[in-house]
Amino acid sequence: MNEIVFFLERREATYLSRLRALVDINSGLDNPAGRNRVLEHLEIIYKSLGFACERVACAGEMVHLVARRPSKLATAPKVLLLGHFDTVYDSTSSFQSFTEQGPFLCGPGVGDMKGGLVVAQAALDALHHVGKLGDFDWVCVHNADEEIQSPTSRALIEQSAAGRDFCLDFEIGRKTGAVVRSRAGVGRFFVTVHGKSAHAGMDHASGVNAIVGLAHLITVISALTDSGKGTTVNVGVVKGGTKRNVVPDEAKAEIDVRVLTAAEGERVEAAVRELCSTAPVPGARVEVIGGVGRPPWQRNAACDKLIAHFQAVADEHGIKLGAEDTGGGSDANFTAALGIPTIDGLGPVGEHPHTHDERIDKHSVVERAKLVALALLAWRGERADVN
């Protein structure tokens, strides 16, 4: 039996135990201590494989991990591995624990993306076992703020990507087993309308109704959607007012934007700022922050070539591997936008991320690790049955 396959299969229980340990640590955005505990788990594995680990502290108690293992070989492929360890589940969430449900593993972040972190390290583990880890030049970046569009880690990711031959990102694999070959650009805007408070009955005329002003903006901003170009502008959260009989002096909206091209991102961002530059009702003032934080990852020949290589290896080993386009964004948007061949969705096959039904196929953890390790060996022209 192939030594990579044999090694990973006999260690499946170890990797699932690692995953359980990570999932049972809450690493939501309100829990810096929990995020750092996950980071510590990752460091232990990297150091055992000979990686040098660096913690990068940023604003907002964000601490990111960069693990490096240079190669002594001049011809070693320069590989970037990406994966975040924050989740959308805060410490107050009722969804906190790892469980097994038949063929599925369930829990907060089990797919998005603690499962992907385990897959990445398992693949490295297997390459180390067969003496091939040093044939590659490694940089691994794991960030703590991906779920809020990586505001403090984007520069770190882009700097780390410089000079890399390709990037592997370990977001959750599609339900079909497919990996990701392109992603929409993602933006978010926070719009606040400031008005003037007044009694709704005795002094209504002296008030400036912020909710009415925001309602006007919602209508015109939502109209920026262009389905024909794949552009969506969604007002997802609206807040305003204090009491029924008070003219509200403040109203807020959170807006999600998805675009397929950089030009569309520029159009929408400019339009939102222009619409918010004038008072929607007399006397109101509008504040807008945000923008298109993730550039679109358009399908391209370089990424397709990398994916085709993985598909060829998958076919050789009886693994079904499709490739899909998605409207969701990830840190792979950054590397693809830099022109670096990128493949995403290499994490375990799963579904329902960001919900209390998040789950992955139990055996896909090891299967994805096999695929990554075997595809990397094949990239180097090595036989996969090395001992």
VOZAVO-725431 format. One record per residue (C-alpha): x negated, y, z; residue number from 1; residue in three letters. Coordinates in Angstrom, 2 decimals. Layout:
KEVEX        u        v        w  num  residu
KEVEX        X        Y        Z  NUM     Ala
...
This chain:
KEVEX        u        v        w  num  residu
KEVEX     0.00     0.00     0.00    1     Met
KEVEX    -1.14     3.53    -0.71    2     Asn
KEVEX    -3.13     4.69     2.34    3     Glu
KEVEX    -1.47     8.13     2.45    4     Ile
KEVEX     1.98     6.54     2.38    5     Val
KEVEX     1.08     3.89     4.93    6     Phe
KEVEX    -0.47     6.41     7.31    7     Phe
KEVEX     2.51     8.77     7.25    8     Leu
KEVEX     5.17     6.09     7.48    9     Glu
KEVEX     3.64     4.44    10.53   10     Arg
KEVEX     3.46     7.86    12.22   11     Arg
KEVEX     7.04     8.92    11.52   12     Glu
KEVEX     8.02     8.66    15.18   13     Ala
KEVEX     5.13    10.97    16.10   14     Thr
KEVEX     6.24    13.64    13.64   15     Tyr
KEVEX     9.87    13.44    14.73   16     Leu
KEVEX     8.73    13.80    18.33   17     Ser
KEVEX     6.77    16.92    17.31   18     Arg
KEVEX     9.86    18.28    15.63   19     Leu
KEVEX    12.01    17.63    18.68   20     Arg
KEVEX     9.52    19.52    20.85   21     Ala
KEVEX     9.57    22.54    18.52   22     Leu
KEVEX    13.35    22.63    18.10   23     Val
KEVEX    13.93    22.41    21.85   24     Asp
KEVEX    11.96    25.65    22.30   25     Ile
KEVEX    14.14    28.64    21.56   26     Asn
KEVEX    12.20    31.00    19.29   27     Ser
KEVEX    14.87    33.57    18.49   28     Gly
KEVEX    14.06    37.20    17.84   29     Leu
KEVEX    14.93    38.12    21.44   30     Asp
KEVEX    12.53    35.54    22.85   31     Asn
KEVEX     8.84    36.43    22.36   32     Pro
KEVEX     7.80    33.97    25.07   33     Ala
KEVEX     9.54    31.14    23.21   34     Gly
KEVEX     7.97    32.13    19.90   35     Arg
KEVEX     4.54    32.09    21.52   36     Asn
KEVEX     5.17    28.60    22.93   37     Arg
KEVEX     5.90    27.34    19.41   38     Val
KEVEX     2.75    29.08    18.20   39     Leu
KEVEX     0.75    27.23    20.87   40     Glu
KEVEX     2.08    23.87    19.63   41     His
KEVEX     0.99    24.75    16.09   42     Leu
KEVEX    -2.46    25.83    17.25   43     Glu
KEVEX    -3.09    22.52    19.01   44     Ile
KEVEX    -2.57    20.57    15.78   45     Ile
KEVEX    -4.61    22.96    13.65   46     Tyr
KEVEX    -7.54    22.95    16.04   47     Lys
KEVEX    -7.50    19.15    16.12   48     Ser
KEVEX    -7.94    19.24    12.34   49     Leu
KEVEX   -10.89    21.64    12.46   50     Gly
KEVEX    -9.06    24.88    11.66   51     Phe
KEVEX   -10.04    28.21    13.20   52     Ala
KEVEX    -6.95    29.93    14.58   53     Cys
KEVEX    -6.37    33.66    14.87   54     Glu
KEVEX    -3.41    35.33    16.55   55     Arg
KEVEX    -2.36    38.64    14.98   56     Val
KEVEX    -0.35    40.85    17.33   57     Ala
KEVEX     1.98    43.41    15.79   58     Cys
KEVEX     4.67    45.85    16.89   59     Ala
KEVEX     7.79    44.57    18.62   60     Gly
KEVEX     6.01    41.75    20.45   61     Glu
KEVEX     5.47    39.95    17.17   62     Met
KEVEX     2.50    37.57    17.19   63     Val
KEVEX     1.61    35.73    14.00   64     His
KEVEX    -0.78    32.83    13.43   65     Leu
KEVEX    -3.45    32.51    10.74   66     Val
KEVEX    -5.28    29.17    10.56   67     Ala
KEVEX    -8.29    28.83     8.27   68     Arg
KEVEX   -10.45    25.92     7.18   69     Arg
KEVEX   -12.90    26.91     4.42   70     Pro
KEVEX   -14.35    24.24     2.17   71     Ser
KEVEX   -18.02    23.67     1.46   72     Lys
KEVEX   -17.14    22.71    -2.12   73     Leu
KEVEX   -17.47    25.50    -4.67   74     Ala
KEVEX   -14.71    23.92    -6.75   75     Thr
KEVEX   -12.24    23.49    -3.88   76     Ala
KEVEX    -8.72    24.71    -4.73   77     Pro
KEVEX    -7.79    27.69    -2.56   78     Lys
KEVEX    -4.44    26.85    -0.97   79     Val
KEVEX    -2.09    29.09     0.99   80     Leu
KEVEX     0.50    27.44     3.23   81     Leu
KEVEX     3.41    29.54     4.50   82     Leu
KEVEX     5.96    28.88     7.22   83     Gly
KEVEX     7.75    30.94     9.87   84     His
KEVEX     8.53    29.87    13.42   85     Phe
KEVEX    11.26    32.34    14.36   86     Asp
KEVEX    14.91    31.31    14.07   87     Thr
KEVEX    18.24    33.13    13.85   88     Val
KEVEX    19.37    31.62    17.16   89     Tyr
KEVEX    18.82    33.94    20.12   90     Asp
KEVEX    18.22    32.73    23.65   91     Ser
KEVEX    21.92    33.31    24.44   92     Thr
KEVEX    23.10    31.02    21.63   93     Ser
KEVEX    25.08    27.93    22.60   94     Ser
KEVEX    23.12    25.99    19.95   95     Phe
KEVEX    19.84    25.12    21.62   96     Gln
KEVEX    18.95    21.43    21.42   97     Ser
KEVEX    17.62    18.77    19.06   98     Phe
KEVEX    19.96    15.81    18.48   99     Thr
KEVEX    20.09    12.76    16.23  100     Glu
KEVEX    23.37    12.05    14.45  101     Gln
KEVEX    23.09     8.90    12.37  102     Gly
KEVEX    20.76     9.61     9.43  103     Pro
KEVEX    20.48    13.29    10.35  104     Phe
KEVEX    18.42    15.36    12.75  105     Leu
KEVEX    20.24    18.42    14.03  106     Cys
KEVEX    19.30    21.52    15.98  107     Gly
KEVEX    18.39    25.20    15.79  108     Pro
KEVEX    15.66    25.63    13.19  109     Gly
KEVEX    15.38    21.91    12.46  110     Val
KEVEX    15.38    22.81     8.77  111     Gly
KEVEX    14.76    26.56     8.80  112     Asp
KEVEX    12.01    26.02     9.33  113     Met
KEVEX    10.46    24.04    12.13  114     Lys
KEVEX    10.94    20.89    10.08  115     Gly
KEVEX     8.87    22.51     7.33  116     Gly
KEVEX     6.08    23.31     9.79  117     Leu
KEVEX     5.94    19.65    10.81  118     Val
KEVEX     5.89    18.57     7.13  119     Val
KEVEX     2.97    20.90     6.38  120     Ala
KEVEX     0.89    19.72     9.32  121     Gln
KEVEX     1.73    16.06     8.63  122     Ala
KEVEX     0.44    16.43     5.07  123     Ala
KEVEX    -2.78    17.97     6.41  124     Leu
KEVEX    -3.00    15.14     8.94  125     Asp
KEVEX    -2.81    12.56     6.15  126     Ala
KEVEX    -5.47    14.30     4.04  127     Leu
KEVEX    -7.71    14.42     7.09  128     His
KEVEX    -7.14    10.71     7.68  129     His
KEVEX    -8.37     9.82     4.19  130     Val
KEVEX   -11.32    12.22     4.40  131     Gly
KEVEX   -10.04    14.69     1.82  132     Lys
KEVEX    -9.05    17.70     3.91  133     Leu
KEVEX   -12.41    19.35     3.22  134     Gly
KEVEX   -11.81    19.12    -0.54  135     Asp
KEVEX    -9.51    22.14    -0.22  136     Phe
KEVEX   -10.00    25.68     1.05  137     Asp
KEVEX    -7.10    26.37     3.43  138     Trp
KEVEX    -5.37    29.45     4.72  139     Val
KEVEX    -2.14    28.89     6.66  140     Cys
KEVEX     0.05    31.81     7.75  141     Val
KEVEX     2.90    31.33    10.21  142     His
KEVEX     4.90    34.40    11.11  143     Asn
KEVEX     7.35    35.36    13.83  144     Ala
KEVEX     9.64    37.76    11.94  145     Asp
KEVEX    10.73    36.10     8.68  146     Glu
KEVEX    14.40    36.14     9.62  147     Glu
KEVEX    14.33    39.96     9.60  148     Ile
KEVEX    12.47    40.17     6.26  149     Gln
KEVEX     8.94    39.97     7.72  150     Ser
KEVEX     8.44    43.70     8.40  151     Pro
KEVEX     5.28    43.22    10.49  152     Thr
KEVEX     3.86    40.20     8.66  153     Ser
KEVEX     4.33    41.09     4.99  154     Arg
KEVEX     0.95    42.83     4.75  155     Ala
KEVEX    -0.72    39.89     6.49  156     Leu
KEVEX     0.85    37.44     4.05  157     Ile
KEVEX    -0.15    39.50     1.03  158     Glu
KEVEX    -3.71    39.98     2.29  159     Gln
KEVEX    -4.03    36.26     3.03  160     Ser
KEVEX    -2.72    35.43    -0.45  161     Ala
KEVEX    -5.48    37.36    -2.20  162     Ala
KEVEX    -7.62    35.02    -4.26  163     Gly
KEVEX    -5.54    31.92    -3.51  164     Arg
KEVEX    -5.01    29.49    -6.40  165     Asp
KEVEX    -1.46    28.63    -5.34  166     Phe
KEVEX     1.00    28.89    -2.47  167     Cys
KEVEX     3.15    26.23    -0.86  168     Leu
KEVEX     6.07    27.43     1.28  169     Asp
KEVEX     7.93    24.98     3.51  170     Phe
KEVEX    11.42    26.41     3.76  171     Glu
KEVEX    14.21    23.84     4.01  172     Ile
KEVEX    14.60    21.68     0.90  173     Gly
KEVEX    17.87    21.91    -0.99  174     Arg
KEVEX    20.65    19.45    -0.17  175     Lys
KEVEX    20.01    17.81    -3.56  176     Thr
KEVEX    16.35    17.29    -2.68  177     Gly
KEVEX    15.29    20.06    -5.05  178     Ala
KEVEX    12.54    22.58    -4.40  179     Val
KEVEX    12.88    26.29    -5.19  180     Val
KEVEX    11.47    27.89    -8.35  181     Arg
KEVEX    12.87    31.42    -8.03  182     Ser
KEVEX    14.59    33.63    -5.47  183     Arg
KEVEX    16.58    36.83    -5.49  184     Ala
KEVEX    15.07    39.99    -4.11  185     Gly
KEVEX    16.64    40.94    -0.80  186     Val
KEVEX    17.39    44.33     0.67  187     Gly
KEVEX    19.19    45.62     3.70  188     Arg
KEVEX    20.41    49.07     4.59  189     Phe
KEVEX    21.66    50.50     7.86  190     Phe
KEVEX    23.98    53.44     7.26  191     Val
KEVEX    25.12    55.67    10.12  192     Thr
KEVEX    27.66    58.48     9.69  193     Val
KEVEX    27.57    61.16    12.38  194     His
KEVEX    30.75    63.16    12.88  195     Gly
KEVEX    32.25    65.19    15.71  196     Lys
KEVEX    34.37    63.89    18.57  197     Ser
KEVEX    37.73    65.48    19.40  198     Ala
KEVEX    41.09    64.60    20.94  199     His
KEVEX    43.17    62.89    18.26  200     Ala
KEVEX    46.37    64.72    19.24  201     Gly
KEVEX    45.51    68.08    20.80  202     Met
KEVEX    42.41    68.99    18.79  203     Asp
KEVEX    42.36    66.75    15.74  204     His
KEVEX    41.47    69.51    13.28  205     Ala
KEVEX    38.19    70.34    15.02  206     Ser
KEVEX    36.95    66.75    14.80  207     Gly
KEVEX    34.92    65.12    12.03  208     Val
KEVEX    35.98    61.51    11.59  209     Asn
KEVEX    32.86    59.40    11.07  210     Ala
KEVEX    34.88    56.28    10.27  211     Ile
KEVEX    36.68    58.04     7.42  212     Val
KEVEX    33.32    59.19     6.09  213     Gly
KEVEX    31.88    55.69     6.33  214     Leu
KEVEX    34.95    54.23     4.61  215     Ala
KEVEX    34.28    56.49     1.64  216     His
KEVEX    30.64    55.42     1.50  217     Leu
KEVEX    31.55    51.75     1.77  218     Ile
KEVEX    33.73    52.05    -1.32  219     Thr
KEVEX    31.12    53.72    -3.51  220     Val
KEVEX    28.17    51.67    -2.25  221     Ile
KEVEX    30.04    48.40    -2.77  222     Ser
KEVEX    30.70    49.49    -6.36  223     Ala
KEVEX    26.95    49.19    -7.03  224     Leu
KEVEX    27.50    45.42    -7.37  225     Thr
KEVEX    26.86    44.24   -10.93  226     Asp
KEVEX    27.78    40.59   -11.28  227     Ser
KEVEX    26.58    40.49   -14.87  228     Gly
KEVEX    23.05    41.26   -13.69  229     Lys
KEVEX    23.28    39.05   -10.61  230     Gly
KEVEX    23.30    42.05    -8.28  231     Thr
KEVEX    25.39    41.92    -5.13  232     Thr
KEVEX    25.91    44.66    -2.56  233     Val
KEVEX    27.74    43.37     0.48  234     Asn
KEVEX    28.90    45.45     3.46  235     Val
KEVEX    28.68    42.78     6.13  236     Gly
KEVEX    28.98    44.63     9.44  237     Val
KEVEX    30.98    47.76    10.34  238     Val
KEVEX    31.16    49.42    13.76  239     Lys
KEVEX    32.67    52.69    14.90  240     Gly
KEVEX    34.85    54.55    17.31  241     Gly
KEVEX    35.51    54.30    21.03  242     Thr
KEVEX    39.26    54.74    21.58  243     Lys
KEVEX    42.43    54.99    19.52  244     Arg
KEVEX    43.10    58.59    20.54  245     Asn
KEVEX    39.58    59.94    19.97  246     Val
KEVEX    38.23    61.19    16.65  247     Val
KEVEX    35.15    58.97    16.23  248     Pro
KEVEX    31.82    60.77    16.09  249     Asp
KEVEX    29.80    57.79    14.86  250     Glu
KEVEX    30.29    54.83    12.52  251     Ala
KEVEX    27.74    52.31    11.28  252     Lys
KEVEX    27.47    49.74     8.50  253     Ala
KEVEX    24.94    47.04     7.71  254     Glu
KEVEX    24.60    46.28     4.02  255     Ile
KEVEX    23.00    43.28     2.28  256     Asp
KEVEX    21.61    43.58    -1.25  257     Val
KEVEX    20.51    40.80    -3.63  258     Arg
KEVEX    18.86    41.52    -6.98  259     Val
KEVEX    17.25    39.39    -9.67  260     Leu
KEVEX    14.91    42.02   -11.10  261     Thr
KEVEX    12.71    44.76    -9.71  262     Ala
KEVEX    14.53    47.30   -11.90  263     Ala
KEVEX    17.84    46.43   -10.28  264     Glu
KEVEX    16.29    46.76    -6.85  265     Gly
KEVEX    15.05    50.23    -7.73  266     Glu
KEVEX    18.45    51.20    -9.15  267     Arg
KEVEX    20.39    50.09    -6.09  268     Val
KEVEX    17.98    51.60    -3.59  269     Glu
KEVEX    17.94    54.96    -5.37  270     Ala
KEVEX    21.72    54.95    -5.67  271     Ala
KEVEX    22.28    54.16    -1.99  272     Val
KEVEX    19.99    57.00    -0.94  273     Arg
KEVEX    21.65    59.40    -3.38  274     Glu
KEVEX    25.15    58.50    -2.18  275     Leu
KEVEX    24.07    59.02     1.42  276     Cys
KEVEX    22.40    62.37     0.72  277     Ser
KEVEX    25.65    64.33     0.79  278     Thr
KEVEX    28.37    64.46     3.43  279     Ala
KEVEX    31.19    62.01     2.63  280     Pro
KEVEX    33.59    64.28     4.55  281     Val
KEVEX    33.06    67.96     5.46  282     Pro
KEVEX    30.90    68.38     8.53  283     Gly
KEVEX    29.53    64.83     8.58  284     Ala
KEVEX    25.86    63.86     8.45  285     Arg
KEVEX    24.58    60.54     7.07  286     Val
KEVEX    21.47    58.63     8.13  287     Glu
KEVEX    20.22    55.67     6.09  288     Val
KEVEX    17.26    53.39     6.73  289     Ile
KEVEX    16.13    50.23     5.01  290     Gly
KEVEX    15.49    49.21     1.44  291     Gly
KEVEX    14.72    46.23    -0.77  292     Val
KEVEX    12.21    44.49     1.50  293     Gly
KEVEX    11.67    41.33    -0.53  294     Arg
KEVEX    10.82    41.68    -4.21  295     Pro
KEVEX    12.61    39.29    -6.55  296     Pro
KEVEX    10.80    36.12    -7.50  297     Trp
KEVEX    11.63    35.61   -11.15  298     Gln
KEVEX    11.09    32.25   -12.71  299     Arg
KEVEX     7.76    32.19   -14.57  300     Asn
KEVEX     5.38    29.86   -16.38  301     Ala
KEVEX     2.75    29.75   -13.60  302     Ala
KEVEX     5.24    28.63   -10.96  303     Cys
KEVEX     6.91    26.22   -13.38  304     Asp
KEVEX     3.52    24.58   -14.05  305     Lys
KEVEX     2.92    24.03   -10.34  306     Leu
KEVEX     6.41    22.63    -9.87  307     Ile
KEVEX     6.00    20.35   -12.90  308     Ala
KEVEX     2.88    18.90   -11.30  309     His
KEVEX     4.77    18.12    -8.10  310     Phe
KEVEX     7.63    16.62   -10.13  311     Gln
KEVEX     5.22    14.38   -12.04  312     Ala
KEVEX     3.76    13.08    -8.78  313     Val
KEVEX     7.25    12.63    -7.35  314     Ala
KEVEX     8.30    10.60   -10.40  315     Asp
KEVEX     5.22     8.40   -10.06  316     Glu
KEVEX     6.15     7.56    -6.47  317     His
KEVEX     9.90     7.18    -6.94  318     Gly
KEVEX    10.85    10.49    -5.33  319     Ile
KEVEX    13.66    12.51    -6.87  320     Lys
KEVEX    12.60    16.16    -7.17  321     Leu
KEVEX    14.66    18.78    -8.96  322     Gly
KEVEX    14.07    22.54    -8.98  323     Ala
KEVEX    16.64    25.24    -8.33  324     Glu
KEVEX    17.08    29.00    -8.35  325     Asp
KEVEX    18.59    30.57    -5.25  326     Thr
KEVEX    19.97    33.89    -4.04  327     Gly
KEVEX    18.27    33.49    -0.68  328     Gly
KEVEX    14.94    35.17    -0.01  329     Gly
KEVEX    11.80    33.95     1.76  330     Ser
KEVEX     8.16    34.88     2.22  331     Asp
KEVEX     7.46    33.08    -1.06  332     Ala
KEVEX     8.97    36.16    -2.75  333     Asn
KEVEX     5.85    38.08    -1.73  334     Phe
KEVEX     3.32    35.64    -3.15  335     Thr
KEVEX     5.25    35.03    -6.37  336     Ala
KEVEX     5.56    38.79    -6.91  337     Ala
KEVEX     1.76    38.99    -6.66  338     Leu
KEVEX     1.47    36.53    -9.55  339     Gly
KEVEX     0.32    33.60    -7.43  340     Ile
KEVEX     1.74    30.21    -8.55  341     Pro
KEVEX     4.25    29.37    -5.82  342     Thr
KEVEX     6.55    26.53    -4.90  343     Ile
KEVEX     9.09    26.79    -2.08  344     Asp
KEVEX    11.60    24.52    -0.40  345     Gly
KEVEX     8.97    21.89     0.43  346     Leu
KEVEX    10.46    21.39     3.88  347     Gly
KEVEX    12.71    18.45     4.71  348     Pro
KEVEX    15.91    17.98     2.74  349     Val
KEVEX    18.80    19.53     4.62  350     Gly
KEVEX    21.84    21.75     4.71  351     Glu
KEVEX    23.76    24.38     6.69  352     His
KEVEX    20.84    26.54     7.89  353     Pro
KEVEX    21.84    29.54    10.03  354     His
KEVEX    24.86    27.64    11.36  355     Thr
KEVEX    25.51    25.34    14.30  356     His
KEVEX    25.73    22.50    11.77  357     Asp
KEVEX    22.09    22.87    10.65  358     Glu
KEVEX    20.67    19.44     9.89  359     Arg
KEVEX    18.09    17.54     7.85  360     Ile
KEVEX    17.70    14.03     6.52  361     Asp
KEVEX    15.63    12.20     9.13  362     Lys
KEVEX    13.36    10.35     6.72  363     His
KEVEX    12.74    13.37     4.48  364     Ser
KEVEX    10.19    14.73     6.97  365     Val
KEVEX     7.72    11.99     6.10  366     Val
KEVEX     8.83    11.82     2.46  367     Glu
KEVEX     8.06    15.52     1.93  368     Arg
KEVEX     4.69    15.15     3.69  369     Ala
KEVEX     3.85    12.26     1.34  370     Lys
KEVEX     4.78    14.35    -1.67  371     Leu
KEVEX     2.63    17.30    -0.61  372     Val
KEVEX    -0.42    15.21     0.27  373     Ala
KEVEX    -0.20    13.10    -2.89  374     Leu
KEVEX     0.40    16.11    -5.15  375     Ala
KEVEX    -2.61    17.91    -3.70  376     Leu
KEVEX    -4.84    14.87    -4.23  377     Leu
KEVEX    -3.59    14.59    -7.80  378     Ala
KEVEX    -4.31    18.28    -8.34  379     Trp
KEVEX    -7.93    17.50    -7.53  380     Arg
KEVEX    -7.82    14.56    -9.92  381     Gly
KEVEX    -8.18    12.10    -7.05  382     Glu
KEVEX    -6.62     8.70    -6.84  383     Arg
KEVEX    -3.86     8.58    -4.27  384     Ala
KEVEX    -4.88     5.21    -2.81  385     Asp
KEVEX    -8.14     6.43    -1.27  386     Val
KEVEX    -9.23     4.76     1.96  387     Asn
